[in-house]
Amino acid sequence: MSTVAIIGAGPLGRWLALSAARAGFRVLLEDVMPANLHHAQEALRAVLGAEALPNVQFVSTLEDAVREADLAIDCVPDELESKLEILWLLDRMAPPRTVLATPTTRLSIADLAACTYRPEKCIAIAAEAASLAAGGSTEILLRTTTRTSPATVTLVENFWRKLGFTPTFAPDPQVSSPESLSP
């Protein structure tokens, strides 16, 4: 894996972009708000310096972000509607090889993955966005489903290891059911 798309240039997105760039990944950082991208660019330039910015591209469309991505991580609010919308869009715009990772502590990755055409390539980052961005622990819990492929687990594990984390995997604690997604 070499290219990571990060969707959302808020605090978590900026932290992920910085960490991934430092680890040697090519990063495509996207946000629908041009001001967020501008602030992210300034923040990353201040930390990385101008010479390291070629590892990070700032893009204004989701399609540009995921076109070449091996891994796409959304940094949208941990709310059902937001997660469903972004996963639906990512699923349709990203190449079939792209793994979709979503930070969530409240939602079932089994339920979210079931709404995509690639449930075997979906995984949850079971951590609060604020704690990740604050850089607290070096352990990261990742939630899988019964359909998560071994290749997905390996790709995501290698990504977090390169960022300096020790990933652990656990099955999604919630039972996937169509009723859980009904309003």
C-alpha positions in Angstrom: 0.0 0.0 0.0 1.3 3.4 -0.8 -1.7 5.8 -1.2 -4.1 6.9 1.6 -7.1 9.1 1.1 -8.2 11.0 4.1 -11.7 12.4 3.9 -12.1 15.5 6.2 -9.3 18.0 7.0 -10.4 18.7 10.6 -8.2 17.9 13.6 -8.3 14.1 13.0 -7.8 14.4 9.3 -4.8 16.7 9.7 -3.3 14.4 12.3 -3.8 11.3 10.1 -2.3 13.2 7.1 0.7 14.3 9.1 1.3 10.8 10.6 0.8 9.0 7.2 3.1 11.5 5.4 5.8 11.0 8.1 5.5 7.3 7.7 6.2 7.6 3.9 2.7 7.2 2.5 1.3 9.3 -0.3 -1.6 11.2 1.2 -4.6 12.7 -0.5 -6.5 15.0 1.9 -10.0 16.1 1.0 -12.5 18.3 2.6 -15.7 19.9 1.2 -14.8 23.2 2.9 -12.0 25.0 1.1 -11.1 26.8 4.3 -10.5 23.5 6.1 -8.1 22.4 3.4 -6.3 25.8 3.5 -5.9 25.5 7.3 -4.7 21.9 7.0 -2.1 23.0 4.4 -0.8 25.7 6.6 -0.6 23.4 9.6 1.2 20.6 7.7 3.6 23.0 6.1 4.5 24.4 9.6 5.2 20.9 10.9 6.6 19.1 7.9 8.2 21.9 6.0 7.8 22.7 2.4 10.0 19.8 1.3 7.8 17.1 2.8 4.5 18.5 1.3 4.9 16.6 -2.0 3.8 13.5 0.0 0.5 15.3 0.7 -1.9 16.5 -2.0 -4.9 18.7 -1.0 -7.9 17.8 -3.2 -11.3 19.4 -3.3 -13.4 16.4 -4.5 -14.0 13.0 -3.1 -13.5 11.5 -6.5 -10.0 13.0 -6.8 -9.1 11.8 -3.3 -10.0 8.1 -3.8 -9.2 7.6 -7.5 -5.8 6.0 -6.6 -6.3 5.1 -3.0 -5.4 1.8 -1.5 -7.0 2.9 1.8 -9.7 5.5 2.4 -10.3 6.8 5.9 -13.2 9.0 6.6 -13.1 11.6 9.3 -16.8 12.6 9.3 -18.8 12.8 12.5 -19.6 9.5 14.3 -23.3 9.7 13.4 -25.3 7.1 11.4 -26.4 9.4 8.6 -22.9 10.9 8.1 -21.3 7.5 8.1 -23.8 5.9 5.7 -23.5 8.8 3.3 -19.7 8.9 3.2 -19.4 5.1 2.9 -22.0 5.0 0.2 -20.0 7.7 -1.7 -16.6 6.1 -1.1 -17.9 2.7 -2.1 -19.1 4.0 -5.5 -16.1 6.3 -6.3 -13.1 4.3 -5.1 -11.6 1.5 -7.1 -12.6 -2.0 -6.1 -9.2 -2.6 -4.4 -9.7 0.3 -2.0 -10.2 -0.6 1.7 -12.7 1.6 3.6 -11.9 2.4 7.2 -14.1 4.5 9.5 -13.5 5.7 13.0 -16.5 4.9 15.1 -17.1 3.9 18.7 -20.9 3.9 18.6 -21.9 2.3 15.3 -21.7 -1.3 14.1 -19.2 -1.8 11.3 -21.1 -4.9 10.3 -24.2 -2.8 9.7 -22.2 -0.1 7.9 -20.3 -2.5 5.7 -23.6 -4.3 4.8 -24.6 -1.0 3.0 -21.6 -1.3 0.6 -20.7 -3.5 -2.3 -17.5 -4.3 -0.5 -18.3 -5.5 3.0 -15.1 -7.6 3.0 -13.0 -4.4 2.6 -14.6 -2.4 5.5 -13.1 -2.0 9.0 -13.8 0.2 12.0 -11.2 2.2 13.9 -12.6 1.8 17.4 -11.2 5.0 18.9 -12.5 8.5 19.7 -11.3 11.0 17.1 -10.1 13.4 19.8 -8.0 10.7 21.5 -6.4 9.7 18.2 -5.5 13.2 17.3 -4.2 13.9 20.8 -1.8 11.0 20.3 -2.5 9.3 23.7 -2.0 5.6 23.4 0.1 3.6 21.0 -2.5 0.8 20.8 -5.3 0.9 18.4 -8.4 -1.3 18.4 -9.8 -2.2 15.0 -13.2 -3.9 14.6 -13.9 -6.5 12.0 -16.9 -8.3 10.7 -17.3 -12.0 9.8 -16.9 -10.8 6.2 -13.7 -8.8 6.6 -11.1 -10.3 4.4 -7.6 -11.3 5.6 -6.1 -9.0 3.0 -8.1 -6.1 4.5 -6.8 -6.9 8.0 -3.2 -7.1 6.8 -3.4 -3.8 4.9 -4.9 -1.9 7.8 -2.5 -3.6 10.3 0.5 -2.6 8.2 -0.8 1.0 7.9 -1.1 1.4 11.7 2.2 -0.3 12.4 4.0 2.1 10.1 2.3 5.0 12.0 3.8 3.5 15.2 0.7 1.9 16.7 0.2 -1.7 17.9 -3.1 -2.7 16.3 -5.4 -5.3 17.9 -8.4 -6.7 16.2 -11.8 -7.6 17.7 -15.1 -8.7 16.2 -17.8 -6.1 15.9 -19.8 -6.5 19.2 -23.1 -5.7 17.6 -25.1 -8.2 15.6 -25.8 -7.0 12.1 -29.5 -6.7 11.3 -31.4 -4.8 8.7 -33.7 -3.4 11.4 -30.8 -1.6 13.2 -30.5 0.8 10.2 -34.2 1.6 10.1 -35.2 5.0 11.4 
